[in-house]
């Protein structure tokens, strides 16, 4: 799923939520990279910004909040993604 945002305020808010401060900043939780992605329905190639967690960030794995699990399920349904995308969260809900 690819979202397109042109509003700098929205992009800045996403950076903040993802723990991105600036390019190559050692305090970033996530770094941003640009990938070339091919759209399935049109075969068109688009540039996509992706956040990748830094290797040095150590976070305890814990059960996500129910609100986040609901967000994942709704996104899966809204975008008609394969049910396999939800396999991992099934054990987290228990």
RATABEL-V981957 format. One line per field, one symbol per residue. ss: DSSP state (H for helix, E for strand, C for the rest). psi: psi as a letter, one per 20 degrees, with the letter a starting at -180 (. if undefined). burial: # if it has 24 or more other ideal C-beta (glycine too) atoms within 12 Angstrom, else .. A space follows every 10 residues. Layout:
ss=???
psi=???
burial=???
This chain:
ss=CCCCCCCHHH HHHHHHHCCC CCCCCCCCCE EEEEEEEECC CCCCEEEEEE EEECCCCCCC CCCCCHHHHH HHHHHHHHCC CCHHHHHHHH HHCC
psi=ppqppiohgg ghhggghjkp grpkpijpgq qprpqoqppg hijqpqpppq pppqhipopp prpqqhgggh gggghgggjl qqhhijghig hhi.
burial=.......... ....#....# .......#.# ##........ .......... .......... .......... .#........ .......... ....
